[in-house]
Amino acid sequence: MKRKLEISELIFKILSYTMLCIFALCCLYPFVYAISASISGRQAVEYGSVVLFPKDIQFDAFKRMFNDNMFWNAYSNTLFLTLFGTLWSMLVAILGAYALSKKRLLFRKFFNFFLVFTMWFSAGIVPQYLNYLATKDVFNGMGIMDDKWLVVIAMGMAAMNIILLRNAFEGVPSEIEEAAIVDGATEMQVLKQVYLPMTKSTIATVALFFGISRWNGYFWARQMISNQNEHPLQVFIRLRLEQYTDPETMAGWNETYASDSVIYALIVCSIVPILIIYPFIQKYFAKGVNVGGVKE
Amino acid sequence: MKAKAADFLILDKETGVYKVDPEQAVRDDVEKHYWRHVMLTIAKDWRLYLMLVPMILVFLFWRYFPMYELLGCFKVSDNVLPVSQQLFSGFSYFKRLLFAGDGLSTDFWRAMRNTFLLSFYGLCFGFPIPIILALFFNEVRSNIARSVFQVLTYLPKFMSTVVMASLVMMLVKQGSLTTGMGIVSRFLSNIGLIGKDVANAGLLNNPAYFRSIYQISGIWEGAGYDSIVFFAAIIAISPTSYEAAQIDGADKWAQMRYVVLPSILSTIVIMLITRIGSLLNVGYEKVLLLYNTKTYMTADVVSTFAHRNGMGSGAGTGIAAAAEMMNNVVGMLLVIGANTIARKASNTSLY
């Protein structure tokens, strides 16, 4: 039997739907506007007549972007950093988390503290900068002149992700591992054939955390990568934004599209890959947060 | 209880003499040769310990060595020598920053205040909104509608700081009505919330608006995503609790007050601890992207202050390290303090 809705419940329900609609539209609007503005004509953008839908549709801003070699360069650099950075981070994190999840590990408390302390206390950006400079010297001394590898290897590690993985590994019943060991599995085989398949969703979540942070990485890439051709997409976007919003360099702008459209086109290009995979990965992120809420 | 000699001796029934317990002998041996046994255990189980090595190296090189570099705040800063060879200068940089009263010192105090205020406003406005949002999500009974709302509200979280900051900059861009003023500035000046000249000059060039822009963009970016954890706590509440409350005649507000709130209190406490713990840990990337020389007054935080002085052509790395040292030590005390209070008050603690 359905209970009649109390008046206070009805009010709250209506309020919820209204507020959620407003908030969701506010979240979405900047992206819709960016898309519309990137394909609208110059006058429409500059006079502010583009509000939601595009006007005087043109694709020249996109064409300008696509004809820019630097853009494709930046895109491939970002793909490189995301792919190898995530692989490296995952390798380090999985191995470390697996060892930490073992009760028999000596000095386990100390290693855990070693990890967690970095979440409480960070050295700050200037000491980190000096440290990365020193690392760069060491890398160059070893013959690795490519700053990309510095970014891949030295950056992007997060203690929180290792703890997420460790907790997942601890949740695997030890009987299964014992059975595998009785069957003669080595440590590596246990990890590969027992632990990894059983913690698939956490591993996917952590890989996504690493991947997104690599894709979005900006500050250190800009500080440490000196060669302009190696800049990732985020740095490229920022440099172009600085260039195209500078009123002095833009005074002589005489294209059929607004300079703003180029920036919006760039923004759209950089978020399209995320938008495409977003529906598939969204559920993993929600899971990661729930796991992350409960720590030791 | 004190151990007696007889505890470790075993009576041999046949010969009638006491012998040393062989297990105890092993225990004694382990104690005596502790490190040898440690090495033996590691050697026997070396694969496991080898797995730890990459993680330890990464954290040592790029998390702990910077902490060593941070000690440069006690040394005379020098761009040539490494920290270990610099001369010791004691607390001179700290004194300079805190008490000198010159431009650098006032800048530092301003940065301290801005850091605190930005986080504090974030706590006041940014913290309750995800909770309220989670309550709203809970009202949506249709799964499809709720997924749509959730997908849309989580979306901005996945955008990079650069994209987000670029969008914000473009939406409140300077310019006149015919030369590409940002669409949000246009809207705000049309409904009369801000003056025409303010909108023309660009909201991000006006120190009075920086904090609002920072907070609103923060809510836009993170509120939906932050609500996940509260929503998970709310849907974990058993429907029978609501039914019992309804039978007792509780209206919606009473249900909120007596059913929902107590059930999600521990989650709220945990999230609050995390927020308070990172009170001095303002996202420097976002500030660096959004601020400019005109808005230093309200936008300059300790990290950006250190960034300008230590990495650009400023007062030097020693000053920058001293500023960050103070910020980080206070930040760590906040984490530990908030955690202790929470443990005492509600038996919920994070670490």
Interface residues (C-beta under 8 A of the other chain):
Chain A: R3 E6 S8 E9 I11 F12 K13 L15 S16 Y17 M19 L20 F23 A24 L25 C26 C27 L28 P30 F31 Y33 A34 A37 V45 E46 Y47 G48 V50 V51 L91 V92 A93 L95 G96 Y98 A99 L100 K102 R104 L105 L106 F111 F114 L115 V116 T118 W120 F121 S122 A123 G124 I125 V126 P127 Q128 Y129 L130 N131 Y132 A134 T135 I153 A154 M155 M157 A159 I162 T186 E187 M188 I212 W215 N216 G217 Y218 F219 Q223 Q234 V235 I237 R238 L241 T245 A258 S259 D260 I263 Y264 I267 S270 I271 I274 Y278 P279 Q282 F285 A286 V289 N290 G292 G293 K295 E296
Chain B: V38 T41 I42 D45 R47 L48 Y49 M51 L52 P54 M55 I56 V58 F59 F61 W62 R63 Y64 F65 P66 M67 E69 L70 G72 P82 V83 L133 L135 F136 F137 E139 V140 V148 F149 Q150 V151 L152 T153 Y154 L155 P156 K157 F158 M159 S160 T161 V162 V163 S166 L167 M169 M170 L171 K173 G175 L177 T178 T179 G180 M181 I183 R186 W220 A223 G224 Y225 I228 V229 A232 Q246 D251 K252 W253 T267 I270 M271 G277 N281 Y284 E285 L288 L289 S303 A306 H307 N309 G310 M311 T317 A320 A321 E324 M325 N327 N328 V329 G331 M332 V335 I336 L350 Y351
